[in-house]
């Protein structure tokens, strides 16, 4: 009986050790396969960025399949693909780009009489000193040369600033923003809205561009978030941004960039990596002018 009891105990311990070892080996194998699959997916992203075409190939014990596309937003509205920190800006294009990244109107060039609304902020955002405000920089070209000949010397900027905090508008002279975004934008809800901005009127807050119904007049809009940075903690709270236009003549918003979807696999593990690449644009410092004693100079 003692021998049988001893053998039972020993067998139980051995089986427990074997089971634990098998489990550890399975977990280690899964983690290794998962890492290989993720590395393969990232390799697919890099390969597509280099070639500009769909790619698919094996990489040792792993493989990837990566596709590139230029998805169109809804005809009149689009949400920036990532949330924006304080001081950062979201760019919304109104003209198409060719394969070299140059502006063209052979594809889509939006013509519109107004912004229906610009919305921003996470729903439920607290009303305090860190409530986000926005600055809208609308780039337009009355000469239409930027699109037709690549000459940007005629490009102008119209600016608008909106703040939902009534305690700040008295000092910063921003326009008052609405504390809601009716119906949202592209299925997403926001905390604040500008309301309609007419592009054919000189009555504030509107602006008379003189050409918004011509293809190639509206180039892009950059929406920059302000105030959503807690200087005490050093934390900047990201918020979403979206726009809705009032297009005319059957025009609509063009593609805002390229989307790369890469799937890597190894063993029984699969990982997916998505990357959105916007079109090239000048750094925001070139939108600014520096005043000195000698007059006005631009970088």
N, C-alpha and C positions, 0 to 999 in steps of 0.2 A: 504494500500500500504506500509506504514511504517512497519507494522507487517510482511508482506510477505518479504520485503527487509531485515528486521532484521533476519528472519528465514533463508533466503538464505545465508546471510553472516555467520551465526552461523553454518549452515549445511556444508558450504564450509570449514570453519576452522576445524570442527570435522572430515570431510572426509580426509582433508590434514593430520591431526594428526594421524588418524587411518592408512592411507597409509604409512606415515613415520614409524610408529611403526611396521607395518607388514614388511616393507623393512629392518628395523634394526634387527628384529627377524630372518628374512631369512638370512641376512648376518652373524649374530652371530651363527646361526645354521650351516651354511656352513663352517665357520671358525673352529667351534668346531669339525665338522665331518672331516675336512681336517687335523686338528691336530691329531685326533684319528687315522686316516688312516696312517699318517706319523709315529706315534708312533708304530702302529702295524707293519708297514714295517720294522722299525728298530728292533723291537722284533723278527721278522722273521730272520733278519741277525744274531742276537745274538744266536738264537736257532740253526741255521745251523752251526755257528762257534763252538758251543758246541758239537753238535751231529755228524757233518760231513755228514749228510744225508738231503734229501729234507724234508721240514716240511710244514704243513698246519693245522691251527686250529683257532677257534674263540677266541676272547679276549673281553668279554663283548659285547658292541655294535659294535665292530670292528672285523676284521679277517685278516689273512695274508696267503699268499702262497709263499714259498721261495724255490728256486731250486739252486743246486750247480752243477757246471760243470768244466771241464778242457779243454777249447777250444784250438785247435791246431792253431798255426799261419800259414801263408803261408809257403810252403815247404822250401823256402830259405831266407825269409825276415820277419822281425817283427819290430813293432814300440812300444816303451815302453808306457804303458797305461797312464802315466801322465807326464807332463812337469817337468823339473829338475831345481832346483835352484843352485846357485853357491856353489860349494863344495859338492853337492849331487852327487850320482852316480846311474845309471840305470844298472841293472844286466840282462844279457841275458844268458840263460842256453843252453848248447849243449848236455846235458845228461838228461835222464828221472829220475823221482823220484817214489819210491814205496809209499804205503799207510802210511808208517812210516816216510817218508821224506828222506830215504836213496837213494843214487845214484845207479841206475841200468841201464843196457843196454838191458833188456828184452823187453823194449818198443822201444823208439827212442833214438839213439845215433848218433849225427851228425858226419860225416867224411867229411873233406873239405880240399882242398889244399890252400885255400886263403879266406880272406875277400874280397868280391867284392867291398864293400864300407861301410863306417860308415858315416851317415849323421846326422846333428844336426842344430839347430837354426831355428827361425821363418823366413819365407820368408820376405824380406824387412828390415831385421835387419840393423841398422845403423852401419857404419864403424867408430868406435871410441874406446876409451879405455875400454869400457864395452862390446865390441864384444866377444862372448863366444869362448873359445878354449876348447879342450878336452884332457883328458888323458885316454888311453885305457889300462886296465890291463887284460891280457889274462892268465887265469889259465889253466895249462895243466899238464899231468902226463905221463912221459915216461915209468913208471913202470906199468901203468894201474891198480895199486893196489887200488886206491881210489874207483873205481867202482867195482872191483872184490872182494875186501876183506874189504873195509872200512878203509884202511890204507892211511892216507893223508900225510905221511912223505915224499913222493916222489913228491908232487905237487910243481910246479915251476910257476913263473910269468914272462911273457914277457910284457914289457911296450912300448907304443908308445904315442907320444904327437904331436898334430897338432894345428896350430894356423892360422886363416885366416888373422890376422893383420900383415902385413909385417914390420910395425914399431916396433913390439915386438919380432919377431923371431930373430932379430940380437942380442938381449940380452938374451932371454930365450932358444935359440937353439932348439925351436920346429920345426917340419917339417911344410912346407907350405901347407895349406889346399886350396882346390878349392872353389871358390866363387859361386858354384852351386852344385846341386845334381841331376844329369841327371836322368830323368824319375821318381824321387822320390822313396819312399819305401812304399809298402803296400798301395798305393793310396794316400799317404801324401807327400806334398812338403816340402823341407827344404832349408836352406840358404847355407849350406856348406857341403863339402864332403872330405873324406880322399883319395879317389881313391883306387885302389886295393892294398892289403897287402898280399904278397906271404908268405906262411908258410913253404916253402921248399927251401928258398933262404937266403943266409947270406949277400946279398947285401942290404945295407940300402935303403929304410926304411923297408925292409923285415926282416924276422927272420926264421932260420932253426930249427924247433922244433924236427925234426927227427921222428915224429910219428903221424902227423895229419890225416893220412889215416887209423889209427887203431881205432876201437871202444873203447871209454873210454879215449882217449888221450886228446881231447878237452873237458874241463869241463865247463867253463863259461867265459864270458867277462864282466868286469865292466867298464862302460864309465862315467867318472866324468867330469862335466862342471867346467870351470875356468874363472875368470875375469868378469863374468856377474853380478857383484855386485857393486853398486854405493856406495862407502864408505861415500861420502858426505851426501847423503840422507838416507843411510841405507836401500835402496831398492834393492832387488835381483830380477832380471828379469828371470822368468822361460822360458825354451826352450825345445822343443821336441827332442828326440833322437831315431834313428832307425838303424838297421844293415841289410846288405844283404850278405849272404855267397855264396860260390860256392860248394855245396854239391856234393859228388861222391857216386857211388855204390847204388843209389836209396835211400839214407838216406835223412832225412830232420830235421828241427828244431823241438824239442819236445814241449810239453805244457810248458808255462812259469809260470804257477800257477793255481789257482782256481778262478772261477768267480761265485759270488753269486748274484742272482737277486731275490728281494723280493718285492711283491706287497701287499700293505695294503689297505683296503677299509672300509668305514664307512658311512652309509647313502648313499648319492649320490656322495661321494668324493672317489677318488682313488689316491694313491701316490705310486711311485716306487723308490726303493733305490738299487743301484748297488755298489758292493764292489769287488775289485780285491785283492786277497791275494797271494803275491809271496811266493816262497819257502824260508825257513830259510837260512841265510848266516851269516858268521862272520862279526862283525863290521869292518869298514874300517881301524880302528886303528891297527888291527892285520896285516895289509899289510905293515905297516911301521916299520922301524928299527931306534933305537935311538943311536946316536954315542956319546961316552963320552971319557974322558981321559984314562979310564981303558980298552978301546976296544969297541967291538960291543956287544950290548945286545938287546934282543928282549923281549917284554912283553909276 
